[in-house]
């Protein structure tokens, strides 16, 4: 294996000003993923103000410092490498990394976090898989595998699932945190639009849109148990376009607001 360990912290939002003294990780590399532009990262005498969606890389053995102001929102990922070949490849990383495909890598980070706290017996495998894709895309910005690229007519359509409803459900369950339109489901399954709605009604007594929302709501309920994650971050990470859309869907499903659900479960 090229990567021997991966750790992702809970998403952090600082409530007060804090500065870490210069420090060194002698046995592991560190990546900081910034969710906003509050705070900064200093390494090798260079200061980098945080930029939303950017990564900040501290190689093992290099002194660095984080300055977090009130409201700094970020993830930290630690990883160790067992391959000299990969250690050499990591030298291509700059201290500040602007991903070529920000939404893609952001989804990978959130997927890692959700798998970390899932009950899936293969969670570690999925965390490693997501991190491998993440690190590959950071080292080589040309590497990007969109699920379906509707904007690029040269991309290959994912209609290899041969009209299988079970396979369609597998596709949705793997990608419900992304924007899955009816057109995408048609392209994936090969169904006609009327067929798609009819089979969802017959087999699940629901519509495609409501089924996707049910998966998002289910995941959001688990994430609401972690009071370190803001409701806005939960909404976006499970696939809703905004907090109001998430709040309305959650209320329709659970009969209460996300904030009320969180407060009730805290008791």
N, C-alpha and C positions, 0 to 999 in steps of 0.2 A: 504494500500500500504506500502511496505517496504521502498521504495525510494521515497522521497517527491519532490526532485528537482534535475535536472542535467543541468550543463552548460559546453559547450565546447568552448574554445577560437579558434580564427583563428590560423592556423599554423604560428609559429613565427620563423624568421631567424634573429638573431641579427646582426647589422652592426657595433657595437662598444662594447667594454668591459663594462659590467654592473654587479654590485653586489647588490642584495637586502639585506637590513639589516635583522637581525633576526626578524621574525614576527610570529604571531599566528592567526589562523582562529578559532574563538571561536564557530562558529555555523555551520561549514561545513568542510568536508574532501576534500583533494586535491590529485590528481594524475597528475604526469608529465610524458608524453610519449616522450622519446628521439628518434629523428630520426638519430642522429649521435653521435660521441664520443667527442664533443667539449663542455666543461663546466662541472659543478659538482653540486651536491645537498648535503647540510649538514643538519643533523638533530640529535638532542640529542647528540651532540658532535662528531658525526661520519660523515666523508666526503665520498661521493660516486661519483667518476668520472662517467660521463654519458657513457652508453653503448648503441649502436644502438638497438632499439627494446625493451629496458627495460622500466619498469615503476618505478617511485619513489613516495612513498606514505607518505603524511603528515597527520596523524590523526588530527581531530579537537582538539584544545587545546594544541598542541605540537609545540614548537618553531622550526623554520627551516629557511634555507637560500638557495638561488640559486645564483650560480656564472656562468654567461653566457659570453663566449668569442665571438670574431668576428666569425660568422658562426654557432653559436649554433642554432640547428633546433629542435623545440619541439612543442607539444601541451600541454595545461593545461586543466584538467577537474575538476570541482568542483561539489560536490554532498552533499545532506543532507539526513539523514536517519530518518525515523519516527518509526522504530521498534527496541525495545530493543534486540530482538533476532538477528537481522542483525548487530546491534552494537557489540554484542558479537562475531558474526562470523568474523567481520572485525579485531578482535584481532589476527586472524590467519595470517594476511598480514604482511610481513616484509617491512622494509623501501625501500629496493631494490627488485624488482620482475622481474625475468626472466621468461616470459611466456613459457609454455610447447609447445605452437603452435604459434610462433611469427607471421606468415603470417595471421593466423586466426584473432588474436586480432588487428593487424594492419588494416585489412580490416574493422573490426568493428569500429575502430576509424574514418577512412575515411568515412565510411557510415554515421556515426553520423554527421560528418561535412557537408557532401553533403545534408543530409536531413534537417539540420538546415537552409540551404539557398535555399531549394527547394520551389516550389509553392504547394507542396502536402498539402492538408488540414489536413492530418493525420500525418504531419511531427513530431509533438511532441510525438505521440505514437511510431513512428519508432525510434526516438532518445532514448526514454526510453527503448524500446525493445532491441536495440543494446547495450545500457549501461548495462542492466540487464545481458545479455549474457557475456559481457566483464567482469563485476565484478564477476560473477559466475566462470568464467574460471580462474580469478586471485586468488580468494579465494581457489578454488578447482582445482588444476592443472590437475586432472584426467578428468575434464569436458572438452570435445572437440567434437564438432559436425561438422565434415567436410561435405561439400555439397555432394561430391562424392569422395570416397577414392579409386582411381584406383589401388593404390599400395597394398591395403589390401583386399585380396580375401574374407575375412570374413565379410567385410562391406556389408550392404544391398544395392543393386542397386536401384536407384530412377526411376524405370520404372513403377510407379504407375499411370502415367498420361494417360494411355489407348489411345495411338495414337491420342490424341487431339492436333491439331495444335495451337489452342488458348492457351491451357495449356502449350505447349512448349514455346510459346512466353512469357507467364507469367514467366516461369522458366528463360528464357534468360534475361528478363527485371529485374528480381530480382538478377541475378548473373553475369551480363555482365562484371563486374569489375574483375572477376576471369578468369582463363584460361578454357574456354569452347571449347573443341575440338569437331570435328564432331562425334567422337566415343561417347562422352558424350551425345550429342543430340540424337544420335541413341538409346542409352541406356535409356534416359529419355522418348522418344516418342514411341519407338517401331517400328519406320519406318526403312525400308531398306535404305542403302546409296542413291541409285538412287531415291527412293521415297522422301527422305528428300530434295534433291536438286530440284526435280521436283515441289514439293509443294511450296517451297520458290519462285521459278521462276513464278509459276502460280498465287500465291496470292499476292506476294510483288514485283515481277519483280526484284528480286535480289538474291544473294547467302547468305547462312547462315553467312559466314565470313563477307561479306559486311554489313549485317544487324547488327551484333554485333558491328562492327566498327562505324556504324552510331550512335548507342546509346552512345558509348564512346566519339565520337566527339561532340555530342550534349551536354553531361555533361561537357566536357572540355571547351566548349565555355562559359558556365556559370561561371566556375571556373576561366577562364582567366580574367574575370572582376575584380577579387580580386587580386590586384597587390602584395599582401603579400605572395602569393603562387608561388613558383618557377615553371617554365615550366616542369622541371624534376619531381617534386612532383605530378604535375597534370597528366603527362603521366603515371606514375606508379599507381596512385590512381584510374584512370579510367580503367586500365587493360592492357595498352601497356607494353611490356617487356623492352623497352628502349626509350630514347628521340628521337633518329633518326627514329625509327619505327613510333612513334607518329607523328613526324614532317612530314614524308612522307605521312602518312594517312590523316593528317589534310590538307596538300596542295592538295592532290587528291580530297578531299571533298569540300574544301572551296576556292581553288585557291589562297591561300596565306599561309604564314608561321604563326605558332601560335604567334610569337613575333610581326609580322606585324598586325595581328588581334587585339592583345592586345593594341598596340600603336594606331591603328585607332579608337578603341572604347574609348580610353582615351580622345580623342580630343572632 
